[in-house]
Amino acid sequence: MQICFDSRKCSLGDVFFAIKGTKTDGHEFIDQVVQQGVVAVICEKMPKEQHIGVTYVKVENAAYSLAIAAANFYNNPSQNLKLVGVTGTNGKTTIASLLYELFTGLGFACGLFSTIENKINGTTLPATHTTPDPLQINALLSKMVDQGCQYAFMEVSSHAVAQFRIAGLKFAGGIFTNLTHDHLDYHRTFQAYRDAKKGFFDWLPSTAFALVNTDDKNGYFMVQNTRAAIYTYALTKAADYRAKILENSFEGLLLLVDGAELSTHLVGKFNAYNLLAIYASSLLLGMEKAEVLTGISKLHSATGRFDLIYHVSGITGIVDYAHTPDALDNVLKTINAIRTHNEMLITVVGAGGDRDKTKRPEMARLAAAASNKLILTSDNPRTEDPEAIIQDMRHGISAEHFNRVLAVSNRREAIRTAVALAQKGDIILLAGKGHETYQEISGVKHPFDDKKELSEALNERKR
């Protein structure tokens, strides 16, 4: 017997959960899965025709019931390791991934759920969502327990909270990074998006810690109703864990953390927050300060997060996943704080199709104001017309910056245009796709890797 919620995957003896999704309603497939041999149907609305030999159970929320059932089906694996969730708009991947790397380096067997990849004690598995569905989560957690993992680190998306994917999980801790404009295509309002993030902390048990960034105005809001022990971190405000930036360069950050100097390979103020969250949560998990600081000094950026390419031509490339206004602003501010301004900053950026349209002009506005040249292009257009997306972005560009903007809808050509414009010493920022190795066009995912494309274009260039 298996649990299923995808009618295409149901077979003889299975239990089917009829979930109301954003595009389809599982209740429409009840008759189909009965014909496929399921023995039980969990639903919110009883079907008109009920078949002999099939058990029907009506519940208030099938998605929540699925998550609880999935946890029970796999013997509640989250109770047998320390699971830490990271939520917020930006920084989730970096914090979760680097916590995994840090604790692995400290000698612990660990698991990871991230946008880039899932990992079980060194074995990498592909990731399709920032936070998987409840069945995948618990199946992976069960494997982690079987392989002796003592810790697991998980990106917790707002979708995962709103869709009850993490219900039934026992968390040892939760981390809040920041909250800015994102996913309004799904949540509709910023308040709904904010409340979804808060929902994660509402669910934390009294045995967990809740670590929040109080430099973000939403930090304390997140923990208003939590049962967890509350801890804070910040760079500017009073907090339980604080850090100060001493130096910031393309080679990395020098921080003062709890009175100790910390030299790291990560770049930028936004990464100072990420590293402080990693430091604080490690101590809350019982690690020693000295070993944590030593471990952090060895860490490198997560794939596609301020990924630097130094080329023999003297051109510096930076590939970053920044796909929200705030993330893009952070990356641009970091570059402009470090560069000499005797060189050009050429930014290549697009916006995803079938997603929140309101952030498109804002991203273009920020990029045009902070760059010497801006090339608007495609990100993942999905089912939208790339030219229409670019036109939406153009609406954010002021008259004073209009002459520094080009539009090249083909992303490969846009990257090559940036390389052709660049001179020795210049900086090229490719924003929006980061770690992704595909470009989704008209529902089809085509192989595409920003870092590879930029490296190839630089290598083909005449020095």
Secondary structure, DSSP 8 states (H G I E B T S, - for coil): --EESSGGG--TT-EEE--B-SS-BGGGGHHHHHHTT-SEEEESS--SS--TT-EEEE-S-HHHHHHHHHHHHTT-GGGGSEEEEEESSSSHHHHHHHHHHHHHHTT--EEEE-SSEEEETTEEEE-SSSS--HHHHHHHHHHHHHTT--EEEEE--HHHHHTTTTTT---SEEEE----S--HHHHSSHHHHHHHHHHHHHH--TTSEEEEETTSTTHHHHTTT--SEEEEEESSS--SEEEEEEEEETTEEEEEETTEEEE-S--SHHHHHHHHHHHHHHHHTT--HHHHHHHHTT----TTSSEEEE-TTS-EEEEE---SHHHHHHHHHHHHHHS-SSS-EEEEE---TTS-TTHHHHHHHHHHHH-SEEEE--S--BTS-HHHHHHHHHTT--GGGGGGEEE--SHHHHHHHHHHH--TT-EEEEES-TT--EEEETTEEEE--HHHHHHHHHHHS--
